[in-house]
Every structure is written in structure tokens, then in C-alpha cells.
Amino acid sequence: MKKRWYDRDATVSLAVSLIQNTSPNIQRTCADMIISKAQDMGVSLEHGIVDAIGYVMLRWYDANEKLSTAFEYLRQSDDDLKKDIALEIIAFLEKAETKDEVL
């Protein structure tokens, strides 16, 4: 069975799963967090890669352009940064859930 890129690390996989199961508003906030952190750490997407992804719509997150872009930043991050971003997302989502906030 072929593993998805985010299934190679349990923490990253959990973060992606939690994002998938939250509201569209919180998904957008998570996407902004991922993009910001990845860019701050020097990750840049290859020119045209988001366009090259082409919205084939094979993955659940491709329906949301911002989330698709965020996950491409995450995918291209090194393993340590992926885990760091995943931990931040998990903490954010736990806090949002316990406060019962709708962002």
C-alpha cells in the first residue's frame, strides 16, 4: 500500500486528519499558519507548482486552493519543520476545541 506523504510521520498525519475534520473557517486559519511558518523558515514553492498541481481534485484538500497550497508548503518542508508545524497546528486545534471557538 502506497503511503501518502503525510502518513510517514504520525504527528503530521494526526495534524492533517484534525484539519480535515474541522470547519472550513478553522481550515483556512490552519492554512494561513502553515504557509506563514513555512515561509518564515525559508520554504518556497517551485514556480508554478501550485498551478502544476492543476486541481485534479484527487485529494480531499484540493477543493480548497489555500489549503492545497498550505499542504504543498508542508510537503516541501524538511522533516523537522513538518513535525514542528504539525505540533503547532495540533496545539492550536486543541485550544480552539476546548474554547469552543469558531474562528
LOVEXDREN-721917 format. One record per residue: residue number from 0; x, y negated, z of N, C-alpha, C in turn; residue in one letter. Coordinates in steps of 0.1 Angstrom, whole numbers. Each point is the difference from the previous one (the first is absolute). Layout:
REM residues N
 seq   n_x   n_y   n_z  ca_x  ca_y  ca_z   c_x   c_y   c_z type
 NUM     X     Y     Z     X     Y     Z     X     Y     Z    A
...
REM end
This chain:
REM residues 103
 seq   n_x   n_y   n_z  ca_x  ca_y  ca_z   c_x   c_y   c_z type
   0     8    12     0    -8   -12     0     9   -12     0    M
   1    -3   -10    -9     8   -12    -1    -5   -10    11    K
   2    10    -5     7    -3    -9    11    -1   -14    -6    K
   3    -9    -8     5     0   -14    -3    11    -7     6    R
   4     5   -11    -5    12    -7     5    -2    -4    14    W
   5   -12    -3     5    -1    -4    14    -2    12    10    Y
   6    -1    12    -6    -1    12     9    13     5     4    D
   7    11    -5    -5    13     4     4     4    -3    14    R
   8    -7   -10     6     2    -5    14   -13     0     7    D
   9    -1     6    11   -13     1     7    -5   -13     4    A
  10     9    -9     4    -4   -14     5    -6    -8   -12    T
  11     7     1   -11    -5    -7   -12   -14     5    -5    V
  12    -1    14     1   -12     6    -4   -12    -4     9    S
  13     3    -1    13   -10    -4     9    -5   -14    -3    L
  14    10    -9    -2    -4   -14    -3    -8    -1   -12    A
  15     4     7   -11    -8    -1   -12   -14     6     2    V
  16    -1    11     7   -13     6     3    -9   -10     8    S
  17     6    -7    10    -8    -9     8    -4   -12    -8    L
  18     8    -5    -9    -4   -11    -9   -11     5    -9    I
  19     1    12    -5   -11     5    -9   -13     0     7    Q
  20     0     3    13   -13     2     7    -5   -13     8    N
  21     6   -11    -4    -5   -13     6    -7    -8   -10    T
  22    -5   -11     5    -8    -9    -9     8    -7   -10    S
  23    -6    -4   -11     7    -8   -11     7   -12     6    P
  24    -6    -7     9     7   -12     6    12     3     7    N
  25     0    11     8    12     4     7    10     6   -10    I
  26    -4     7   -10     9     5   -10     8   -12    -7    Q
  27    -7   -11    -2     6   -12    -6    11    -6     9    R
  28    -4     0    13    10    -5    10    12     9     1    T
  29    -2    13     0    11     9     0     9    -1   -13    C
  30    -7    -2   -11     8    -2   -13     9   -13     1    A
  31    -6   -11     6     8   -12     1    12     3    10    D
  32    -2     7    10    10     3    10    11     9    -7    M
  33    -3     9    -8     9     9    -6     9    -8   -10    I
  34    -7    -8    -9     7    -8   -10     9   -10     7    I
  35    -4    -7    10     8   -10     7    12     7     6    S
  36    -2    10     7    12     7     7    10     5   -10    K
  37    -5     7   -11     8     6   -10     8   -12    -7    A
  38    -6   -10    -3     6   -12    -7    11    -6     9    Q
  39    -4    -1    13     9    -6    10    13     8     1    D
  40    -1    13    -2    11    10     1     7     2   -14    M
  41    -4    -8   -10     7     0   -12    -5    10   -11    G
  42   -11     6     3    -6     9   -10    -7    -8   -11    V
  43     3     3   -12    -6    -7   -11    -5    11   -10    S
  44   -11    -3    -6    -5    10   -10     7    -3   -13    L
  45     2    11    -8     6    -2   -13   -10    -8    -8    E
  46     5    -8    -9    -8    -8    -8   -11     8    -8    H
  47   -12    -3     2   -10     7    -7    -5    13     5    G
  48     6     4    12    -4    13     5   -14     1     4    I
  49    -6   -11     5   -14     0     4    -8     1   -12    V
  50     4    -7   -11    -8     2   -12     2    14    -6    D
  51    12     5     2     3    13    -6    -8    11     7    A
  52    -3    -3    13    -8    10     7   -14     1    -7    I
  53    -4   -11    -6   -10     1   -10   -14     2     5    G
  54    -2     2    13   -13     2     5    -7    12    -7    Y
  55     7    11     0    -5    12    -5   -11     5     9    V
  56     0    -5    12   -10     3    10     0    15     4    M
  57    12     5     1     1    14     5     1     1    15    L
  58     4   -11     6     2     0    15   -10    -9     6    R
  59    -5     4    12   -10    -8     7     3   -14     1    W
  60    12    -4     2     4   -14     2     2    -8   -13    Y
  61    -1     6   -11     2    -7   -13   -12    -9    -3    D
  62   -12     3     7   -12    -8    -3     2   -14     6    A
  63    10    -2     9     2   -13     6    14    -5    -4    N
  64     1   -10    -9    13    -4    -6    10    -4    11    E
  65    -5    -8    10    10    -4    11     5    12     8    K
  66    -9     9     3     4    12     7    10     9    -8    L
  67    -3     1   -13     8     8    -9    14    -7     0    S
  68     1   -13    -1    13    -7     0     7     2    13    T
  69    -7    -1    11     6     2    13     6    14     2    A
  70    -8    10    -5     5    14     1    12     2    -9    F
  71     1    -7   -11    12     1    -9    12    -6     7    E
  72    -2   -11     7    11    -6     8     4    10    11    Y
  73   -10     6     6     4    10    11     7    12    -6    L
  74    -5     5   -12     7    11    -6    14    -2    -4    R
  75     3   -13    -4    13    -3    -4    10    -4    11    Q
  76    -6    -1    12     8    -3    12     8    12     4    S
  77    12    -3     7     8    12     4    -8     7    12    D
  78     5    12     3    -8     8    10    -1    -7    14    D
  79    10    -7     4    -1    -7    13   -10   -11     0    D
  80     0    -8   -11    -9   -11    -1   -15     5    -2    L
  81    -1    11    -7   -14     6    -1    -5     4    13    K
  82     8     6     9    -4     4    13    -3   -12     9    K
  83     9   -10    -1    -2   -13     8   -14    -6    -4    D
  84    -2    -2   -13   -13    -6    -5   -12     9     5    I
  85     2    13    -1   -11     9     4    -3    -1    15    A
  86    10    -2     8    -2    -1    14    -7   -14     3    L
  87     3   -10    -7    -6   -13     2   -15     1    -4    E
  88    -3     7   -11   -13     1    -5    -9     8    10    I
  89     6    11     5    -7     8    10    -3    -8    12    I
  90     9    -7     5    -2    -9    12   -10   -10    -2    A
  91     0    -7   -12   -10   -10    -4   -14     7     0    F
  92    -1    11    -6   -13     7    -2    -5     4    14    L
  93     8     5     8    -4     4    14    -5   -12     8    E
  94     7   -11    -1    -4   -12     6   -14    -5    -5    K
  95    -1     0   -13   -13    -5    -7   -11     9     5    A
  96     2    13     1   -10     9     4    -4    -1    14    E
  97     9    -2     9    -3    -2    14    -7   -13     3    T
  98     3   -10    -8    -6   -13     2   -14     0    -8    K
  99    -2    10    -8   -12     1    -8    -2   -12    -9    D
 100    12    -5    -5     0   -12    -8    -3     4   -15    E
 101    -6    -9    -6    -2     1   -15     8   -12    -5    V
 102    11     3    -8     8   -11    -5    -5    -5   -13    L
REM end
